[in-house]
Amino acid sequence: MTDPTPPADGTDRSDPPGLADLVDLLRGRRILVLAGAGCSTESGIPDYRGPNGSLRRRAPIQYGEFVRRPEARTRYWARSTVGWPRLAARRPNAGHAALARLEAPGVVRGVVTQNVDGLHQRAGSRRVVELHGSLGHVRCLECDGRLTRDALQARLEALNADWVATLERRVSAGEIEWAPDGDAELPDPALDGFRVPDCPACGGLLKPDVVLFGETVPRATVDAAWRLFDEAEALLVVGSSLAVYSGRRFVYRARDNRVPIGVVNLGPTRADDMAAARVEGRLGRVLPRLADALAPPRGNGPRKNPSPGSGGASAPHHVAP
């Protein structure tokens, strides 16, 4: 029974409505987690589609626009130069940590994430498919070479030292609005004089190693996600409205294969009418409670799961080893 008396520190420790049903649904089953932007908002990263999401105010850059228009690439990299340090400084929250805790004993078989911030891996999750890529790397569209985003940041700041100094003053004055995915709102005049470096290996165009709007998810990534799906006996959707088909397809497959579906989210999702259990709430509150209920007591050893291939999912740079 939940104690109705609030704790002295004001923290709400009561179980959210629906949590008991979700625990009953997932207990004893191997779980695949499908994660969305709601996992990262509590780490201070804005989302696109939440109540205050960026898509309500502006459209993100499209793949075709990025590759065809030099001014579009200038705008993207200028904004990213300002936004990347803030994104790189974000830390995993209690929701990320709870999922990693469930993966360690094999309760969670893996995470298919629509996020590009790398916070699942930083929290300790190992079997992660980054459905939309990773902002932590940059890829050349000509030679397919890759470099880290930190390495590119050093080049961007060296090429644009005076520009960066000016923008840092505006950031300190609170004049810059942060946007999702390491982006920042900059007026067009602020882009004047910004220079974009080419690929250091071949001089080609550099692109963030993420799936931009209008771009397709690489086949190898989708295949790696399906391999994780095939290991699971339940699908848990966390922090996603499932507005994008690249994530929603897993819910449709679960429904068609009679795989039980659970949902934890703030706000409605496209899976609500297919879910056997649903919890409305912040992931940082709900997922630790879920981990407490599902993770085996420490000292009992790891749970042994029949696994179709002990190596788990694998795709180039999309799945942690």
KESEBA-515674 format. One line per 10 residues: number of its first residue (from 0); for each residue x, y, z of N, C-alpha, C. Coordinates in steps of 0.05 Angstrom, whole numbers. Layout:
NUM> X,Y,Z,X,Y,Z,X,Y,Z; ...
This chain:
0> 17,-24,0,0,0,0,18,25,0; 10,45,-16,25,69,-17,19,87,7; 39,98,19,35,116,42,24,142,32; 0,151,40,-11,175,30,2,200,41; 19,197,61,31,221,73,55,229,56; 56,254,46,79,263,30,104,262,46; 127,255,35,152,255,50,160,283,57; 177,285,77,185,312,87,198,329,67; 213,317,47,227,333,28,210,342,5; 184,334,5,165,343,-16,166,325,-40
10> 183,305,-42,184,287,-65,160,269,-65; 148,266,-89,125,248,-91,135,220,-96; 132,202,-76,141,175,-79,118,155,-83; 95,165,-89,72,147,-94,76,136,-122; 64,112,-127,66,100,-153,47,114,-173; 56,120,-197,39,133,-216,17,114,-225; -7,124,-231,-29,106,-240,-20,90,-264; -27,65,-264,-20,47,-286,6,32,-283; 23,40,-263,49,28,-261,47,-2,-253; 28,-9,-236,25,-37,-228,18,-54,-252
20> 0,-44,-269,-7,-59,-293,17,-62,-312; 33,-41,-314,57,-43,-331,77,-64,-320; 80,-64,-294,98,-83,-282,88,-112,-287; 62,-116,-284,51,-142,-289,55,-151,-318; 52,-132,-336,55,-138,-364,84,-146,-371; 103,-133,-359,131,-136,-367,146,-157,-351; 136,-163,-327,151,-181,-309,154,-209,-322; 179,-219,-322,185,-245,-333,189,-246,-363; 187,-223,-376,190,-221,-405,216,-206,-412; 229,-214,-434,251,-199,-444,240,-174,-459
30> 252,-151,-453,240,-126,-462,258,-112,-482; 246,-102,-504,259,-83,-522,248,-55,-515; 265,-36,-511,257,-8,-506,259,8,-531; 238,22,-538,238,41,-560,236,69,-548; 258,84,-550,261,109,-535,259,133,-553; 247,154,-543,245,179,-558,255,203,-542; 249,227,-553,261,251,-542,253,256,-513; 231,245,-504,223,248,-476,243,237,-456; 261,219,-466,282,209,-449,302,231,-442; 305,250,-460,327,269,-458,318,297,-448
40> 292,302,-448,283,329,-440,290,334,-411; 290,313,-394,297,317,-366,327,321,-362; 343,317,-383,371,324,-383,376,352,-393; 355,367,-399,357,394,-409,359,397,-439; 352,376,-454,353,377,-483,325,382,-494; 319,403,-508,292,408,-518,284,387,-538; 258,383,-542,248,364,-561,234,379,-584; 227,363,-604,213,375,-628,183,375,-624; 171,354,-612,142,351,-614,128,352,-587; 142,358,-566,128,360,-540,111,386,-539
50> 99,391,-516,82,414,-513,96,440,-521; 122,442,-516,137,466,-524,157,461,-546; 151,440,-562,171,430,-581,177,450,-603; 201,446,-614,212,464,-635,195,464,-660; 183,440,-667,167,439,-692,143,457,-691; 135,465,-667,112,484,-666,120,512,-675; 146,517,-676,155,544,-683,170,545,-710; 185,524,-717,201,524,-741,206,496,-750; 211,493,-776,217,466,-787,247,462,-786; 256,438,-778,285,432,-778,296,430,-807
60> 322,431,-810,334,430,-836,328,403,-850; 323,404,-876,317,381,-892,343,371,-905; 345,345,-910,368,333,-922,374,346,-949; 354,348,-967,358,360,-993,368,388,-992; 358,404,-974,367,431,-970,396,432,-961; 403,414,-943,431,413,-933,451,407,-955; 445,388,-972,465,379,-992,466,398,-1016; 444,412,-1022,443,429,-1046,451,457,-1041; 447,468,-1018,450,497,-1014,473,503,-994; 494,516,-1004,516,524,-986,507,541,-962
70> 488,559,-968,478,576,-946,464,561,-925; 451,539,-932,437,522,-913,458,508,-895; 480,498,-907,501,486,-891,514,506,-873; 518,531,-882,530,551,-865,512,556,-841; 486,559,-846,467,563,-824,468,540,-805; 468,515,-815,468,492,-797,493,492,-780; 516,494,-792,541,491,-777,546,515,-758; 537,539,-766,539,562,-747,522,557,-722; 498,549,-726,480,544,-703,491,521,-687; 502,500,-700,513,477,-686,538,484,-670
80> 554,503,-681,578,512,-667,570,524,-640; 548,538,-639,539,550,-614,526,529,-596; 510,511,-608,495,492,-592,509,467,-583; 530,459,-598,543,434,-591,555,433,-563; 570,454,-554,581,452,-527,560,448,-505; 537,460,-509,516,456,-489,505,428,-490; 501,417,-514,491,389,-516,512,370,-505; 537,374,-511,558,356,-502,561,356,-472; 552,377,-459,554,379,-430,530,367,-415; 510,358,-430,486,346,-417,494,319,-406
90> 480,311,-385,486,286,-371,461,268,-371; 465,242,-370,442,224,-368,425,229,-343; 399,225,-345,382,229,-322,373,202,-310; 355,203,-291,347,179,-276,333,159,-295; 320,169,-316,307,150,-335,328,134,-350; 349,148,-360,370,133,-374,383,112,-355; 389,121,-331,402,103,-312,384,78,-306; 358,82,-304,340,60,-298,341,39,-321; 341,49,-346,342,30,-368,368,14,-369; 390,28,-362,416,14,-361,416,-7,-339
100> 403,0,-317,402,-19,-294,386,-44,-302; 365,-40,-318,349,-63,-327,364,-80,-348; 382,-67,-363,396,-82,-384,417,-100,-372; 430,-91,-350,452,-106,-338,445,-135,-332; 422,-141,-320,415,-169,-315,400,-183,-338; 396,-169,-360,383,-181,-383,353,-177,-384; 342,-161,-366,313,-156,-367,306,-140,-392; 321,-119,-397,320,-104,-422,341,-116,-441; 333,-125,-464,351,-136,-484,366,-115,-499; 355,-91,-501,368,-70,-515,350,-46,-518
110> 362,-24,-528,347,1,-532,349,9,-561; 327,13,-574,326,26,-600,318,55,-595; 337,73,-600,331,101,-592,329,118,-617; 310,137,-616,307,157,-637,324,182,-631; 337,181,-608,354,204,-599,382,202,-611; 395,225,-613,421,227,-626,442,238,-607; 436,238,-581,453,252,-561,472,233,-547; 470,207,-550,488,188,-537,485,185,-508; 463,194,-496,460,193,-467,454,165,-457; 442,148,-473,437,121,-464,464,107,-459
120> 483,110,-478,509,97,-474,524,109,-451; 522,135,-447,536,148,-424,524,139,-398; 499,130,-398,486,120,-373,494,91,-367; 506,78,-387,514,50,-383,500,30,-400; 481,38,-417,468,19,-435,489,11,-456; 490,-15,-462,510,-25,-481,498,-33,-508; 474,-44,-507,461,-54,-532,442,-33,-542; 453,-13,-556,437,10,-565,439,12,-595; 416,14,-608,414,20,-637,405,49,-639; 422,66,-650,416,94,-654,402,97,-681
130> 376,96,-680,360,94,-705,365,118,-723; 369,141,-711,374,166,-727,402,176,-726; 421,158,-718,449,165,-719,458,179,-693; 482,191,-695,494,203,-671,506,230,-678; 500,250,-662,512,277,-666,541,277,-657; 550,256,-645,578,255,-635,598,250,-658; 588,245,-682,606,241,-705,596,257,-729; 615,261,-747,610,275,-772,620,258,-795; 606,258,-817,613,241,-840,617,257,-865; 636,250,-882,640,263,-907,622,250,-928
140> 608,267,-943,590,256,-964,605,247,-989; 631,254,-991,646,246,-1014,661,220,-1009; 678,219,-989,696,196,-984,685,177,-962; 663,185,-949,651,170,-927,669,168,-902; 689,185,-901,706,186,-877,691,198,-853; 699,192,-829,686,201,-805,705,214,-786; 696,234,-772,712,246,-750,693,253,-728; 704,257,-704,687,263,-681,676,292,-683; 653,296,-671,642,323,-670,660,341,-654; 673,332,-634,691,348,-618,715,358,-636
150> 725,340,-653,747,348,-671,738,369,-690; 713,366,-700,703,387,-719,698,413,-704; 689,411,-679,685,436,-663,710,452,-661; 733,438,-656,758,452,-654,765,466,-680; 759,454,-703,765,466,-729,746,490,-734; 720,486,-727,700,508,-730,708,533,-714; 717,528,-689,724,550,-672,750,564,-681; 769,548,-692,794,560,-702,789,576,-727; 771,567,-744,765,582,-769,749,607,-764; 734,607,-742,715,629,-736,719,641,-709
160> 744,646,-701,751,654,-674,736,680,-666; 737,701,-683,724,726,-677,694,723,-675; 683,707,-694,654,702,-695,646,688,-669; 661,668,-660,654,653,-636,655,671,-612; 675,689,-610,678,707,-587,653,725,-585; 644,735,-609,620,752,-609,595,737,-599; 592,713,-610,569,697,-602,570,688,-573; 594,683,-562,596,676,-534,586,698,-516; 590,723,-524,580,746,-508,549,746,-509; 538,739,-532,508,738,-534,497,715,-518
170> 512,692,-518,503,669,-502,503,677,-472; 525,690,-463,527,698,-435,505,718,-427; 496,733,-446,475,753,-441,447,741,-442; 446,714,-448,420,701,-450,404,708,-474; 417,717,-496,403,725,-520,399,702,-540; 410,678,-534,408,656,-553,389,636,-542; 370,627,-559,350,606,-551,360,579,-561; 361,560,-542,370,533,-549,348,518,-563; 356,500,-581,338,484,-597,346,455,-595; 329,436,-605,336,407,-603,362,400,-618
180> 374,378,-610,396,365,-624,420,383,-628; 428,397,-607,452,413,-608,450,437,-626; 427,447,-629,421,470,-646,416,495,-629; 417,518,-642,411,543,-628,398,562,-648; 380,579,-638,366,598,-655,385,622,-660; 392,627,-685,409,650,-692,395,666,-714; 394,692,-712,383,709,-734,402,708,-758; 391,711,-782,408,710,-806,432,729,-805; 429,754,-795,453,771,-795,476,760,-778; 470,742,-759,491,731,-742,508,711,-757
190> 499,702,-781,514,683,-797,536,695,-814; 536,722,-816,555,735,-834,583,729,-826; 599,721,-845,627,716,-841,634,688,-830; 614,671,-826,619,644,-815,630,627,-837; 651,611,-831,664,594,-851,660,565,-842; 655,548,-862,650,519,-858,674,503,-868; 687,487,-852,710,471,-861,701,448,-879; 719,440,-897,714,417,-914,726,392,-900; 720,369,-912,732,344,-902,762,346,-902; 776,339,-880,805,341,-879,819,321,-897
200> 804,300,-905,817,279,-921,814,284,-951; 791,294,-960,786,296,-989,775,323,-998; 769,341,-978,757,366,-985,727,366,-991; 714,343,-985,686,340,-990,668,354,-970; 642,350,-973,622,362,-956,619,346,-930; 619,359,-908,616,346,-882,586,348,-873; 576,326,-863,548,325,-854,548,312,-826; 531,321,-808,528,307,-782,519,279,-788; 530,260,-773,524,231,-778,497,224,-765; 477,239,-773,450,234,-764,431,233,-789
210> 407,222,-785,387,221,-806,372,247,-805; 377,265,-824,362,290,-825,334,285,-835; 317,305,-831,289,303,-841,290,300,-871; 275,281,-882,275,276,-911,296,255,-919; 312,245,-900,332,225,-906,322,198,-895; 331,176,-907,322,149,-898,342,137,-878; 332,121,-860,349,107,-841,365,86,-856; 391,84,-852,407,64,-865,397,35,-860; 399,18,-881,389,-9,-879,403,-24,-856; 429,-21,-853,443,-36,-832,433,-28,-805
220> 425,-3,-801,414,5,-775,387,-8,-770; 370,-8,-790,343,-20,-788,346,-50,-782; 364,-63,-796,368,-92,-791,377,-97,-763; 395,-81,-752,405,-84,-725,382,-81,-705; 364,-62,-710,341,-57,-693,322,-82,-693; 318,-93,-717,300,-116,-719,313,-140,-704; 339,-143,-705,352,-165,-690,346,-163,-660; 348,-138,-650,340,-135,-622,311,-141,-617; 294,-132,-635,265,-137,-633,260,-167,-631; 274,-182,-647,269,-211,-648,277,-225,-622
230> 294,-213,-606,302,-224,-580,281,-219,-558; 263,-200,-563,245,-190,-542,219,-204,-541; 207,-204,-517,180,-215,-513,160,-193,-505; 169,-168,-504,152,-146,-499,166,-121,-509; 150,-101,-518,160,-76,-528,151,-54,-508; 170,-38,-499,164,-16,-481,172,10,-495; 152,27,-501,156,53,-513,159,74,-491; 181,89,-492,185,109,-471,193,136,-484; 178,157,-477,185,184,-485,182,190,-514; 163,177,-528,160,182,-556,130,183,-563
240> 122,203,-579,95,204,-589,91,186,-613; 114,176,-624,113,158,-647,102,171,-672; 107,197,-674,97,212,-697,112,204,-723; 137,193,-720,153,186,-743,152,156,-747; 148,148,-773,145,120,-779,169,104,-773; 193,115,-774,218,100,-769,217,87,-742; 204,99,-722,200,87,-696,174,71,-694; 153,82,-706,126,70,-704,125,42,-716; 142,36,-735,141,10,-748,145,-13,-728; 160,-8,-706,164,-29,-687,139,-35,-671
250> 123,-15,-667,97,-19,-653,79,-35,-671; 78,-29,-697,61,-44,-715,70,-73,-716; 96,-79,-717,105,-106,-718,98,-121,-692; 101,-107,-669,93,-119,-644,64,-126,-643; 47,-108,-652,18,-113,-653,13,-137,-671; 24,-138,-695,19,-160,-713,29,-187,-703; 51,-186,-688,63,-211,-677,52,-218,-649; 33,-202,-639,21,-206,-613,42,-204,-590; 61,-186,-595,80,-179,-574,68,-158,-556; 66,-161,-530,54,-141,-513,69,-114,-514
260> 53,-93,-513,64,-66,-516,57,-50,-490; 77,-37,-479,73,-19,-457,83,9,-465; 72,30,-453,78,57,-460,82,73,-435; 104,89,-434,108,109,-413,114,135,-428; 97,155,-423,101,181,-438,85,203,-424; 93,227,-429,77,251,-423,62,259,-448; 36,255,-448,20,262,-472,13,238,-488; -5,241,-507,-14,218,-523,7,208,-542; 5,183,-551,23,171,-570,6,156,-591; 19,149,-613,6,134,-634,3,104,-627
270> 14,96,-604,12,68,-595,-10,65,-574; -23,86,-565,-41,84,-542,-63,63,-546; -74,62,-570,-96,43,-574,-86,14,-578; -60,10,-580,-48,-17,-582,-35,-26,-557; -33,-8,-537,-18,-14,-513,-35,-30,-493; -23,-51,-481,-37,-66,-460,-34,-52,-433; -14,-34,-430,-11,-19,-405,2,8,-413; -7,29,-399,3,56,-405,6,71,-379; 28,86,-377,33,103,-354,38,131,-364; 23,150,-354,28,178,-361,46,190,-339
280> 69,200,-347,87,211,-327,115,216,-337; 130,231,-321,158,236,-328,174,210,-326; 192,206,-345,207,182,-346,226,180,-322; 236,204,-313,255,204,-290,241,195,-265; 215,196,-264,200,186,-241,191,158,-244; 181,151,-269,168,125,-273,189,103,-277; 209,108,-293,228,86,-300,244,76,-276; 253,93,-258,266,82,-234,247,64,-218; 221,70,-216,202,53,-202,199,27,-217; 199,28,-243,197,4,-259,222,-14,-255
290> 245,-1,-255,270,-17,-251,270,-30,-223; 260,-15,-203,259,-27,-176,242,-52,-175; 220,-51,-191,201,-74,-191,211,-97,-208; 226,-92,-229,232,-113,-248,261,-124,-246; 279,-108,-236,307,-117,-234,310,-137,-212; 324,-160,-217,327,-180,-196,344,-168,-173; 339,-177,-149,355,-167,-126,385,-171,-131; 400,-152,-122,429,-155,-126,440,-179,-110; 458,-193,-123,469,-217,-111,457,-242,-121; 435,-239,-137,422,-263,-148,435,-271,-174
300> 454,-255,-184,468,-261,-209,451,-252,-233; 463,-252,-256,449,-242,-280,428,-262,-288; 406,-251,-299,385,-268,-309,395,-281,-335; 390,-307,-339,399,-320,-363,376,-319,-383; 382,-308,-406,361,-305,-427,369,-322,-451; 351,-337,-462,356,-350,-487,360,-328,-508; 383,-327,-520,388,-304,-538,395,-314,-566; 380,-306,-586,386,-314,-613,412,-301,-622; 434,-312,-615,460,-300,-622,470,-284,-599; 490,-294,-585,499,-281,-561,512,-254,-566
310> 519,-249,-591,532,-223,-597,512,-200,-597; 486,-207,-598,466,-185,-598,466,-171,-625; 454,-146,-624,452,-131,-648,479,-119,-656; 482,-114,-681,507,-102,-690,502,-87,-715; 512,-62,-716,512,-46,-740,534,-26,-737; 547,-19,-759,570,-1,-757,564,24,-742; 577,29,-719,576,52,-702,548,59,-691; 529,42,-696,502,47,-685,496,31,-660; 510,10,-655,505,-7,-631,531,-9,-615; 528,-3,-589,551,-5,-572,559,-35,-570
320> 585,-40,-567,593,-68,-565,584,-81,-539
